[in-house]
Amino acid sequence: MENTDASGSKGPSRRLFLSASAVAAATVPLVSQATAASAASGGTQSGPPHRGRPDPALLALLSQIDPNRIQATIEQLVSFGTRHTASSQADPNRGIGAAIAYVTEQMNAFAAVPGSNMTVQQQTFTQPVAPNIPVPTQITNVIATIPGTASPERFYVITGHLDSRCTDVTDFTSDAPGADDDGSGVAIVLELARLFATHQFPGTLVLATVDGEEQGLYGSTFMANQMAAADNDVQAMFSNDIVGTGDAHDGTRPDPFTLRMFLEGIPTNATANDVALIQTVGGENDGKSRQLGRFVAEVAPFWLTNMNIRLIWRRDRYLRGTDSLSFQGQGYAAARFTEPRENFGHEHQNVQVVNGVQLGDLIQYVDFNYVARVAKVNAAALWALASSPSTPKGLQIHTTPPVGFPGTNLTTLTWNANTESNLTGYEVVMRETTFPDWTSAIPVGNVTSVTLNISKDNVQFGLRAVDSNSNRSPVAFPATVP
């Protein structure tokens, strides 16, 4: 394999040039990373496949996810009658205040276990009068944080929304059990807080219940705004909203082993100039959230979680949204998990029987084993994200060839060096523009630039970081520069 140092430097910022023949030797299916490494080095290196075997500690954690505990959590949440954002803050048995106290108590108990590294806070603010908020209303998010050991500045967030509603979004007195929407998501947050409390990772985990979702994403918007104001590097966020069952109870065939994951393409916070450039380079399918979805599908496969992840290239259900939108609005990679088929008779409805049909978000329609499998997907994804290197920063694709390499058929990529001490290098990934996922990888070493004898006209490029444990980051998609 011919590597030419274009700049003459032998340091980590040297430029690597791969000829057409070298690229052909190094470009292999993602599942054969060891072969690619061997081709790149010219040696006979052996190693694990792209993702290798899962960490035994992860397998142990997944085995401890308990459907019975999930059931107990949802039963307790339902027992509060309503968790409407405007319901009582002071009643110890009914309303949002009782639910907040319960979640806080549970989180604090997990944080108090010997060996726990978790801290808990109530993030409380007063929401001024706004749509569906007729009077100033106190809103409280309960946030558990497990700080990272190596890169605490990068954050991985999951949420479930604590509030519930009935038919009238402003009705805060009628029963609104909210078993599925979103007792199921809250139960996942609490179960993973229990299990993750005694673990630590290079990156920081944040597990939160948010309030005010039904009125207009008020709790999550405040949380995302606060994280952005603190310059937190949120590299992934998952909203678990309506993740209670694979059976719609509407006469259709149950689908208990499928979980939908909604992923926006063009970022929510994109400017008009951003959109124009995305259209020009064909990057509509390569925003941060789409890269996150590809990563999750890879690290949380069926054989590990007993769940098929159905990636849906849409921000959320048709013309709808949830708390992931609040984080997308800050430019963060975010996605929504939800069950395969909703039954609107069991969401946002007063508890009543109409023409012999039971309406209402009742616990009898929740499958606790299904919720446990969704928890496994979240756990596997968080584990992989927080254990892997950071997604590379500052990736750029240059439209002007470097000095000494004339011709528009070359592709030059540059990026900022990752800060992880155990980083071993980077891989350029590629795919045909018509393919949904990356299909080829080129190990390029621990450098910060590379020139490939491959035309950028025909394929999409990305970059991921690799550490000494063969962990790989989510893919970064390049910005276009002259």
N, C-alpha and C positions, 0 to 999 in steps of 0.2 A: 504494500500500500504506500503510495507516495504522498507524504505530507510536506508541504512547502511552507516555510515560515516567511510570510510575505513581508513582515515588518523587520525581520532580523532579530527580534527579541526572543529570549528564551524564557521569559517570565510568564506568569499566568495570564497576562493580557495579550499574549501573542495572537496573531491572526492565523487561523488554520485554513488551508486551501485543499479541498477535495476535488480531484479530477473526476471525470465521468466514469473512468474505470474503477477508481477507488470507491466512489459512491455506489456503484453497482455491487461491489464486494461487501460494503457495509450496510446496505439497505436490506433489512430483513423484516419478517413479520414481528409484531410487538411481542408475541409469545415466545420468541426465540432470542431473548436478550443475550444469553451466553454466547450464542453463535455470532451475534453482532460484535460483541466485545472481542472475541477471538479474531474475527476478520479485521477489526480496527487496529488491533495490536500486532497482528501478524503471528501471534503465538497460538497456543493451544489452551487458552484459559477456559476453565469450566466454572459453572456457577448455576444459581437457581434460574428458573424461567422468570418472566417479567415480574410477576408478583410473588413467586415462590410459595412456600408454605406459610400459613398464618402464624403469628406469634402464639405460642401455647397459652400465654397469659390472656390473650384475647379470647381464645377458645374457652378458657375457664370462665371468663366474664360472661360470655354469651350463654353459657350453660346455666348461669345463675339468674338470668332474667325470668321472673316468676309471674305467670299469669294470675295466680291467686292474689299476689300483692297488688297487681294492676286492678283486679276486680275490687279489692277492698278500697283502693284509692277512689275509683269511680263511684262506688257505692257511697262513700263519704261525701264526695262532691255533690252527688245528686241529693243527699239528705238535707242540704242547705236550702232546698226549695227553689230558690232562684239565686243566680249569681249575676244578675243584671248590674251593670256598672253604676247605676243610680240607686240601687237598693241599699239597705241599711249597712252602715259602716260599724254600728255599735252592737247590734243584736248578736249574742254569742252563738245562736243556733240557726239563724236564717239570714241569707243575703251575702253580698260580696265581702263584707268585713269578716264574717265568720270563715269564709273560704280562704281569704288572705292569711288569716291567723293560722288556719290549719296547714297551709302550704309552708308558711314560714316555720312553724313548729317542726314539720317533717324535715325541711332542709337543715335546720339547726341541729336536729338529732343526728343526721348523717354527718354533718361537719364536726360533731363532738366525738365521733368514733375514734378510738386510738389509731394513729397512723393516717388520719385524714389530713389532706392538704387544702380542704375547701373552706372558703369563706362565704358568708351569706349577707345580703343586704336587702332592705326594702327601698326601692326607688320610688318615692312618692312625690307627686306634683299636683297642682290644681289646674285642671283643664278649663279655660275660660269658655264662655258661651260659644257654641259652634254647632254645625249641623248635628242633630240628634242629641245635643247637650244643651238643654234649655236653661240650665243654671250652672254656675261654676261648680265643678265636681272634682272631688279628690280621686285620683287614679294611682294605683300602686302596682308596680312590677316587683316580683320577688326574684332576685338574681343570685345564683350560686356561681362562684368563680374558682377554678383550679388553675393557679398560675403556672406558666411554663417554666421549665428549668433552663433552657438554652436560648429560646427566642420568645420571651414572655410578651413581646410587643405584637405578636401575631395572634389573632383570636379566631376561634371556631365556635359558633353560636347555634344552639337549638332553642326553640320556643314552642310552647303551647299556650293558647289564650284561656285565661281563667273565667272570663265573663261568659254569660249565656243570655239568651233572649227567647221571647215567644213571638207571636204573629206581629204585634205592634212593637216596633223597635224601641219605642219610648215607654212601654208598659213595664214598670219595675216592681209591680206587686203580684201579678199572676205567677203561677208556677212556671219555671223554665228550667227543667232538670239538666239539660245540656250534657247528657251522658256521652254522646258521640261528639257533639259540637260544643265544647271541645274538651270534655272530660277525658276522652281518649288521649289527646295530645298532652294534657297536663300529667296524666298517669305515666306516660313515657318519660317526660322530663324528670319526674320524681324517681322513677325506677332507675334511670341512668345516673341521676345524682347520687343515689344510694350506692351504686356499684362503682362509679368512677371516683368517689370521694377519696379513696385510699390509693389512687394511682396518680402519677405525674408523667408529663410528656414534655418534649421540647417546646411545643406551642401551648397556648392558654385555651382552656375550655370554659365556656360560659353556658349555663343551663338555666333558662328563665321561664317563668310564667308571666304573661303580660295581660294587662287589663284594657278594656275599652276597644277591643277589636270590633265588636258588633256595631258600635256607634260610628266607627270610622278609623280604625287602626291607631287610636290615640296613644295607647301605651307603648306599642312597638315603635311608633314614629318618634316619641320622646326618647326612647332607649337608643335607637339608631342615631338620632341627632346628637345625643350625649357622647356616644362612642366616636362619631365623626369629629365633634368638637375637641375631643381628647386626642385626636389623631391616631386612634386605634386602627391597626391594620387588620380589619376583619376580612379574612380570606375565604370564609365560607359561612353561610347561615342557612339553617333548615327550619321552616315553619311546619309543624305537625298539626294539621287542622282537619278534623273529620277523618280519623284513621282507625275507626272502631270496628269495621266489619267488611268482609268480602261478599256478604249476602245483602242485597238491596231490599229483600223482603217485598218484592213487587212482582213476583212470578217469573223473573228471569233466573237463569242458571247462576248459582253462586260462583264466585271466582276468588276463593279464599287465599290464593297464593300469588296475588298480583297487587302491587302498590304503584299508584301513579306518582310520577315526579314531574312537576311542571317547571319549565326552564325558558326564560325569556331569551330572545335572540339579540335584537338591537337594544342596548342598555336603556333602562328607564331614564337615566340622567344624561343621555346623549344630546348634544347640541345639534343644531341644523347642519353645521359644518362636519360634525362627527358622522352624522347619518349620510351625508353626501359622500364622504370618504369610504365609509363602510360599503355603500352601494358600488362605488367605483372598483374596489378591490375584491368584491364578492365575499365580504366578511359577515354577512347577516347571520351565519350559523356559528359564529366563533366568539361571541361575547363571553365574559367571565362565567356567567351562569351555565352556559352550554358546556364549557370546559369542566365545570364542577360536576355536571350530570354525567359526563363521560367517565370521570374519575370514580364517582360513586358506583356506577354500573360495574366497574372493574373490580373495586375492592370489596363490594358487598354482593357477591354472586349468589345464586340460588343454593349451591352446595354448602355455602357457609351460613346463610340466613333463612333458608326455606322460603324465600320470597323472590318472585320475578319483579324487577323494577321496570315499569313501562315508562320510558322517557317520552315526554310530550313537549314538543317544541312550541310552546305557547307560555306566556307569562303566568297565566292561571286559567281556570275554567273560563268559558267564553264570556267576555265582558265582566268578569268578576275578579276579586282579589282578596288577599289576606296579608298577614304580617310580613311575609317575605318582601312585599312591595315597598315597605318602609325602608328596608335595608338596600334594596335595589335603587331606591331614590338617592342614596348616598354613594352610589357607584360600587357597592359591594356585590360579590357573587352570592346569590341567594336563590333558594328553590322552595317549592311547596310540595310536601308529601300529602297525599290524600287517597282514600279508598277507591276501588275501581269503578263503582257506580253508586252515585248518591240517590237517596230516596227523599225527595223534598217534603214528603208527608212526615218525615221524622227529623226535619230541621226547621227552625224558625216557626214553629207551630204551637198554638195553645194545646195543652193536653186535653183532648176530647175525642169522642167517637162521633163521626159524621157519616151517615148512610152506611153504618155498620163497619166503617174503617177507623181503626185506631190511629190517631194523630199524636204527635209529640215526640220529643227526643228522649225516649225512655231507655232505661238500662237493659230491658229485655231484648233490645235489638243490637246489643254490643257483643262481639265475639272476643273474649279476653285472650284467647290463643292467637287470634289475628293481631291484636294490639301488641302482644309479645313479639311476634315476628317483625312487626314494624319497628319495635324497639331494637331488635337485632340489626336491622338495616342502619338505623341511626348510630348504634354503638360501633359497628364495623367501620362506618364512614368516618366518624369522629376519631376513632383510634388511628386509622390510616392517615388522616389529615394531620393530626397533631403529632404523629410520630415521624412523618416524612419531612423532607426539606421544604422550605418556603417556595412558593411559586416564584420563578425568576422575575426580577423587576427590570424595568427599563428596556424591554426587548424591542428592537427596532429592525425593520427591513429596509435596506437602502436601495434607492432607485438609480443611483449613480455608481457604476462599478468602481472598485478601489484602483488606485494608481498601479499601473502595470498589468491590469486585468481588463482589457477593453471588451466591450460587448454586452448587450442587454440580456443575454442568456445566462449570465451569472447571477447568483443570489448571495448577497452579503447580509449577515445578521450580526448585530452587536447587542450586548446586554450588560447589566451591572452584576458584579460578582456577588454571589450569596455569602452570607456571613457565618453559616454553620461550620463548626470546626471539623466535622467529620465528612464534609462534602468531598466526593471523589471526582465529580465532573458533571457534564451535561449531555443530553441527547436532543438532537434535532429530530422532530417527528414530522411526518408528511402523510398526506392522503390525497387521492384524487378529489377534485372539487365536488364530485357527485356522491362521494362516500360519506356516511354519517359519522364515522369515527376514524381515528388515526390508524394507519395500517403499516407504517414503516418507521424505523428508528435508526438514527446514525449517531453512534457515540463519538463525541468530538473532543473529549478530554476536559481538563479543568482550565478552560480558556474563557475569554469574554467576547470573542468574535470568531466568525467562520465565514469563508467564502466557498460556495458550492457551485459546481458546474452543472446546475440544474435550473431550468428556466422557471422563474416565479410566475410566469403567465399560466402555467398548466396545472399547478398543484397548490395546496395550502401548506404552509409551514407553521410549526410551533416549536416550543422549547420547554424541556423539563429538567429539573435538577435531580441528581442521584447521590445518595450518601453511601457510606461504607457498609451499611446493612442492606444494600440494594433497594432501599426505599426510594420511591420516585414521587416527585411533587405533581400536583395538577399541572396541566400544560398552560403556558403563557402564549398568547397570540400577539404577533408583532404589530406595533404601530408603524406607519409608513412615513419615511423621511427621505429627502433628496439625497 
